Amino acid sequence: MRESRFMLLQYITGSGILVLGAMHFALLTLQPGGLPTSLQYSSVKSVYLAYGLLFELLLVLLSFHVFNGFRKVLIELHQGRTYEKAVSWLMLLGGSVTFIWGTLTILVFILGVTG
Amino acid sequence: MGRDTVMEKKNNAGIYRGWIKFWNRNVERWLYAMHRITGVGVGIYFVLHIWETGNAAQAFLNNQPAQWNNLMSSLTNYAFHTGLLLVAAAAVFHSLNGARLIMSEQGWLIGKVERPTYPFLPSSLRGIQRPLGIAIVVLSFVLMAFAFYQLFVLALGV
């Protein structure tokens, strides 16, 4: 994929994270009692049942945005083609592992709530 | 020298002069450096957050509220909440400045092209992007104060 496409995707995922991230923070802080209340066992249960899909979408966007961001920063060092390819593959691996790990975590939460 | 040749050239400025040494430059260069620093910081936190949440989720799988409460208690301390406060500030700044960068890239916040006159300030820096950049820093501090209230006043009872 061309670098301009990667950058376009970086902007699109960034915009999505801005909206979903704000919702994530709002869920944590804007309910009565604030952060301590929202981190109680019963509150987390109800939030995950209602917003599990939102967290999964946020995870997809973040996995791409974060690891593509790392890739852009490291590639700017311009240490040659082999270095750039190695960085790209490493970041793809890192992003994939993080995404799978996060998805399993969300599933564990939901299965724990419903199981 | 062709464009491809330039792209292949090694970054001789290196990490220190190329990325870190920004204090003798203009506001935009400061914002660029802070965007990088906060981006890397929040990115590392994201990976740690997935790991931490993955451990916490076990309490749900076992349906053990006591296990969850113990974990939350162990994470409720000054050191951890100071770290969370820095992450919140970095996330807010990175998000808002990212929105500014997207708009600047479209040319919406950039000053119009003009004939260069003394003191030769680039016309591209005369748009609203510089005041907006400063407003973003101020707004980040305001939202950081809200995060302080949540993390220290409500959670730790300071």
Interface residues (C-beta under 8 A of the other chain):
Chain A: Y11 G14 S15 I17 L18 G21 A22 F25 L28 T29 G33 G34 L35 P36 L39 Y41 S42 V44 K45 Y48 L59 L62 V66 F67 G69 F70 V73 E76 L77 H78 Q79 G80 G94 T98 W101 G102 L104 T105 V108 F109 L111 G112 V113 G115
Chain B: M7 E8 K9 K10 N11 G14 I15 G18 R36 G39 V40 V42 G43 F46 V47 I50 W51 T53 G54 A57 Q58 A59 F60 L61 N62 N63 P65 W68 N69 M72 A88 A91 S95 G98 A99 I102 E105 F146 Y149 Q150 L151 L154 A155
